[in-house]
């Protein structure tokens, strides 16, 4: 064991001495975890969080599932236009054939044809990739419907006006 102190020991001792005299706080020694390894770990964590937050773009099952919404039959009893909207949404859901772009277009075309057969529909605009139809009624009311897959046909909807 050497009786002479190393240069590092002298620096630490003099720093503590100066801090004690001036009553200044002593900065802690640098952490060994602030180097490139820590930066890589934080970058990996950030990428993992970003990828975990990416949504699934398969929204059709979420749209056609009616959990949490007013049931279609109950909404149809609010009025004739609401009944027509629910009937169109049911036919829109019934026309589902698959996940391809062509399948979505065919589904929307089928629902548009059914919507045009309703007595109060003035205009129908389809967004086949967004899985929705915008309906405009003779009264001026505009609404948007998504596919409803509850196992019923559009004609089975309560409160439908006669064609």
N, C-alpha and C positions, 0 to 999 in steps of 0.2 A: 504494500500500500504506500502510495506516494504522499509525502507531506505537502507537496506543492499542489495547490488547487489548479484545476484546468481553467482555461480561458472562459468556457461556458459557465462554470461555477461562479467565477468572478463577476460576469455580466449579470447573472441572476441575483447574486448577493447585493451588488450595487444598485440594481433596480429596486429590490425590496427596501434597501436602506433609504433611497430617494423617495420612494412611495411612503415610507413611514414618516419621514421628516415633513413632506409636503401634504400628507393626508390625502394623497391622490389614489384612486383605485388602480390596482395592478391588472393589466390585460393578461388573460390566460394565454398560455403558450398555444401556438397553432395546432389544430387538431390533425391527426393523420388521416381523417376521413374526408378532407376537403379537396383531395387531389382528383386526378382524372377518373379513378374508379368510381367515386361518388357521383361525378357528373354523368358517367355512362349509366349508372344505376337509375339516376333521376330521369335521364332521357328515355330509358327503357320503360320506366313506370309511366311517363307521359304518353308514350306511344301506345302502351297497353290500355290506358284509360281512354284514349281517343278511339281506339278500335272497338272497345267494349261499348262505347256510346253510339256507334253507328247503327242506325235503324235498319230493320228488315223492310224491304220495299214490296213485300207481298202483303198488301193491305186488304185484298179481297175478303179473306176469312174474317177480318176484323169488321169490315163494313157490313157484310151480310149477316153477321151474328147480331141478334137484337137484344142481347142481355143488357139491361140497364135502361132501355128505351121504353116509352109507352107502347104497349102491345098494339099491333096493327089494327086489330078489330076494334079496340077501344078508341083509337085515333080516328078510325073511319066513321064512328058514330058522332063525331063532332060536326059533320056536315057532308053535303054531297061532293064538294070539291075535295075534301080530305079523303073521302071514300074512293074517289077516282084516283087520287095520288097513291093511295095504298094498293089499289088494284094494279096500277101500272108498276109499282115497285115489286109486287109479287110476281108479275109476269117477267119483269127484268131479272129477278133471281131465278125463276124457273128456266129461263133460257140459257143458263150457264152451261158451257160445254167443255171448257178447258182454260189453260193458262197462256196460250199463244195470242199474239196480237190479232190474228184473224178470228180467233174464237171470241175475243172481247168485242170486236167489231160486229160479228154476227149476233152476239147477245144484245148489243145496243140497238142494232137494226130491228131485231124482233120486238124489243120493248117500244121502240119508236112507232112501229106499225100498230101495235096494240094501243098505244097512247092516242094515236090519230083516230082510232075508232071510238073514243070517248066523246060524249056530246058537248062537253064544255071546254075541251082543249083547243086552244087557238094556235099555239106554237110549241114545238118540242125541240130542244137542243141536246144532242148527245155528246158526252165526253167519254168515249169508250175506254180509254186508258185510265181515266180517273174514276171509272165505275159510277157515273152519276148521270142523271137526266135532269135538265132544267125544264120545267113545265110552266106554261103561261095559260091561264084560264080566261074565259070570256069576261069575267068580272074584273080582270086586270091583276088578279093575284098571281104572283110568281112563286114557285117553290122548287126545291131540288129534292130528288129522291135517289136513294141508293138501293141496290138489290136487297130484297127481303126473301130469305129462304126459310119459310116456316112451314112448308109442305102444302100450302093451299094455293089454289089457282086464283087469278085475278077476279074471275066471275063469282067466286065464293065470298068475296068481301061484303060485309054488311053495309047497308045504307047506300048501295050503288043506285044512281038514277037510271031510269029506262033509257035505252038508246033510241 
